[in-house]
Amino acid sequence: MTRPQAFSPTNDRRRWPARLVGLCLLGFGVTGAQAETVTVSAFAEGRTRQDAVDKALVQAVEQATGVKLEAARALEENVATVSVGAQSVTAISETFQQTMRQRSGGLVRAFQITSIEPQAGGFLARLTVDVERFAAPGLPTQDRRRIFVADPADLSNRAGPNAETLRERLTSFLVQSRRFAVVDRKNEPLFKRELDLLRSPDVPPQETARIGQALGADYIVSLKIRAFDTQTQSQTVRLTGRTVATQTSLVHVDVTIFEVATRQLKWTGRFQDPQNAGLGQALEVAATRLGEDILNAIYPMLVLQAEPDGVVVINQGGETLRVGQQLGAFRLGEMMVDPYTKEPLGRAETPVANIVVERVDPKMSYGRVISGQSLAGQGDVVLRKREESAERGQPMTAQPTGNKPKW
């Protein structure tokens, strides 16, 4: 049985090789981030005792941060056993510690070997490891819903290259929303070429920690183009004799969101709205509307702050809203549960006001109540986009956004 080893700041670091720094003596600035220390139990098999300990350390970082580190080759160059007094101490190079922190958001502060047992072909090491985990402000990437927009199915047989344009525009909208981790599957050859470079002997060993970071998608967005057509009408003005051509375009797209793990259908929606414009502009409108529907179904707009004078602050901005747009405000009530399946259906919504967007910033927007009650003191208020039918002299109604998701 190997005697448990623990690091102490009192160890004499002067006797350590210059390229190594003790685990518990590393200190990096945490500007703009928060840090917490978590203790995890890790175990791993290796050809030698040291190999097993090294792999268990990396496993501890993966376990604490949720990010995979493909670091076998890097460990051989950056982890070593050195003598400190009468003790044999494992140390990790500062460069590799920094790489682990950059790639995973965590680093090892201290560890203790609880046991090393002989196994067939090697050893099994069990460790208790203190990992300092760093998190930037906001939701970490691994905690965001990861979403992937698949190639559209062109059931109309008329979209051609425009089908890919629709996918690109919708992907761009979801990225701009800052709510999702949008994964890419269209540039696999470029990724493979870069990963092959990282595996080559010309790359510094610590760079191999970049391997194994690919994220899988939680949800897949499936698009079906059912209609893609345009009509041109010509009309001659009698007074001038000039012929004026106008275009009307129709883009009909169905969207379905599946959960990858369970293959369960989570949400469905549709865009089918003739536009008095060319196909290019109609395509832009379709991508924007579909993106809005997906975003508002999963992350509905919320009122962050409401003043007595009617000014409200909204938790969305950028390309997701525009000045002059009108929204319906609904006060959220208690959670509703399906009596048969016991599935939460969402919170009851009571309409309280209509607001108009007056200013759009990259991450937030500002609006004003134009009818209904003041939103100050209303509690949780969700906002829904509304049909702009005022020009037709009709009352505004809530815009349909497909079935409610079962997230």
PyMOL commands that set and color helices and strands:
alter all, ss='L'
color gray80, all
select helices_A, chain A and resi 13-15+23-25+49-65+72-78+94-104+141-143+162-176+188-198+205-210+279-298+318-320+390-392
alter helices_A, ss='H'
color red, helices_A
select strands_A, chain A and resi 20-21+34-46+79-84+87-93+106-119+122-135+145-149+153-154+180-182+219-236+243-259+265-272+301-306+311-314+326-337+344-360+365-372+381-385
alter strands_A, ss='S'
color yellow, strands_A
deselect
rebuild
show_as cartoon
